[in-house]
Amino acid sequence: MATAEQRPVTLKSGDATRDGTLHVSVLTQRERTIRAAKIWGLCWGLALVTLFIPIAHFVLVPGFFIAGPVMGYLRYRMAAVPERVTGVCPTNHEEEISIPVEATVKFPLWTYCPKCNASVLVVDKAAVTVG
């Protein structure tokens, strides 16, 4: 089962800076293998389904067939999946915000405050990328 971790980040907007928290799910070896197998199987299943589409199958079947192991490998390498960033908005200093994060995000990340729509830079304090 994935374990939840919290990592420190910095939220910046203009000259204002606030501390925040990156919530991450750390995956076990078994979970990583299962996720990789699912995406690989999905791609090869789509290759099988697109086999019966005239003309397009010349491109789709080889594309999905190659994408299976590539996507499986990329999914397997992902040891931790970021979920969200929480903290206080650096612009209005009062609002507690929660920013959803994509699984393939690279830090530093430019995003917007969901409350006041101000531009926010999220910087990982450990200066490492997740994924």
N, C-alpha and C positions, 0 to 999 in steps of 0.2 A: 504494500500500500504506500502511496506517495506520502512523504512527510512534508509538512508546511514549514517553511523557513521565512524569516524576516531579515532583510538586509537594509542597511542605512543608505539613503540617497539624499541629495540636496536638490531642492526646488528653487530655481532662480527666475526672477522676472524683473528685468531692468537692473537696478541696484539692490533690490530687495532679495534676501536669501532666507530660506527656511529649511529645516530638517524634515525629512519624510521617511517613509518606509516602503520598501519594495517587497511585496508578498510573492513568494516563489514556492512552487511544488517541486520537490526533489524526487525524481523517479528512481525506483530500484532497477536492477539489471533485468529482472523478469518483466517489469512493466515496459521498459524500453524495447525489449524484444517483441512483446505482444503488439505494441504500437507500430513497430516497423513491419511486422508480419501483416497487420491489418491493412496498412496503406499499400504494401506490395500486392497483396491479394486483391484489393480494390482496383488497382491499376490493371492487373492482369484480367480481372473480371470484365472491366470495361473494354479491354482489348478483345475479349471473346464476344462481347455483345456487339461491338462495332464491326466485327467480322462480316456481318450480314448487311451492312450499309453499302450499297453500290458506289463505286468510284471513291468515296471518302475513306473506305477501308484501306486503300493503298497508303494513306498517311496516318490514319488514326491507330490502326493495329500496331505498326512498328513503333509509333510514338508512345502508346501506352505500355507496350512491351518493354521498351527501354526505360520509361519513366518509373516502372515498378521498383527495380533494384536501386535506382538513383534516389527516389523519394524514400524508400525504406532505409537506405543508408543515412540520409539526412535526418530522418526521424529517430533513428537509433542513436545518433551522435548527441541528440538533445537530452542532456542529463537533468536539466532543470527547466521548468516551464514557468515563466513569469505570469502572474495573474493580474495584479493591479498595483498602483502606487497610491499611498494615502499620505496625507499630511495637511498642513494649513496653507491656504493660498498665500503666496508671497506678495500679492498685489493688495488685497483688502485685509489681510492679517487676522481675519476673524473666522472665515468660512473653512470648515473641515471639508476637504475634497477627497474624492476617490476617482482615480483615472484608470480606466481599463487599459491593459497593455497586451499587444499581440505576442504570440509565442516566439516569433523570430526577431524581436526587437533588438537593436544594438544601441548601446549608450555612448554618448549623450543623446537624449531624445527630446526633440521639440514637439510640444503638444499645446493644448489649450485648457484653461481652467473650465470645468463644466459649470461653475456657478457664475463667474463674471466674464468669461470668454477672453481673458487675458492670456497672452503668450507666456508659456512656462517651459523652461529648460530643466529636464530631469537628468542629473549627473550621478552616476554610481560612485559612491565614495571609495569603493575598493578598486575602482578603475579597471574592472574586468567586465567582459560581456557575458551575458547569460545565454546559454544555448549551445 
